[in-house]
Amino acid sequence: LAAVDRLLRAVRRPDLHDVVSRPLAVPAAVALISELLQIRARILWTEMLTRDAEPSFVLSTLLGLLELAKVGELRVHQPTPFANVEIERDAAGEAA
């Protein structure tokens, strides 16, 4: 028992992380995507994000993109698996 006690005392405790919830800003992402598509007819997914984008911003942007595609405001196309996602205005109102 003494050996187990020494072993347990020697083991480092794992680092604990605080999880902080971040609200999603889907309406703001929808507005941003809509504004970008008013300026340009076609944008790429990677053009909307920076390398240091917060996960909540990436998720909000993705959800905004899907919402706009659902209502027929834009079309989403990925030519091949793992390729950049192309986002285009859908003037005809066709769903993505």
N, C-alpha and C positions, 0 to 999 in steps of 0.2 A: 504494500500500500504506500509506503514511503517513496518508492521509485515512481509510482504513478503520480503521486503528489508533486514530486520534483519535475516530472515531465510536463504536467499540466501547468505548472508555474513558469516553465521555460518557454512554452508555446506562446508566440505573440498573439495578441488578440487581433481579430480582423478589423480592418478599418470600417467604420460605419459611415454611411452617407445619408444625408438628409434629402428626402425627395420633396421638391417644391413644386406644387401644381402650378401650371401656367395656363391661363385661359386661352382658348383658341379664338382667333380673330378672323373668322370666315367671312363676315360681311366686308371687312376691310380688304381681304384678299380678293373677293369678287370685284370690288371697286378697282383695285389695282390692275387686275387682269383685264377688266373692261377698258380701262384707260389705255393700257398698252396696246390693246387690239384696235383702239380708235386711231392710234398713231401708226401702227404697222398692221398689215393684214396677216402676218405670220411671225410667230415668236417660238423660240425653243425653250424647253423646260429649264435648261441650264442657264439661260439668259435671265431668268426671273430670280435665281438664287445665287447667293455668294457662298464661297467655301465655308465661311464662319457663320452661316445662317443658323439661328436657333432652331431646334427641333420643332418647337411650337409654330414657328413661322413656316417651316417646310410643310408641316401637316395642315396648317390653315390654308396654304396656297394649293395643296393637292385637293383638299375638300372643296375649295372655291372653284377650282378647275372642273372637278366632277359635277358640281352643282350647275355651272354654266353649260356644260355639255349636256346635262340632263334636260335642261329647258330649251336646248337647241340654239344657244347663243354662239357656240363655237364647235369646232371639230377637233378631235384629238387623234393623232396618227403616230404610230411607232413602226417604222419601216421593217425593222428586224428586231429580234430579241436583244435586249440590252442597249439598243440604239437610243439616241436622244429622242425625246418625245416632241413632236411638232404640234403646235397649237395654231389654229387658223380661225379667223372670223367665219361664221356661217350665215351669210346674208340670206340664203334660201330657207333658213330655219330648220335644217335637217339636224336630227340628233346625232351625236358622235357615236 
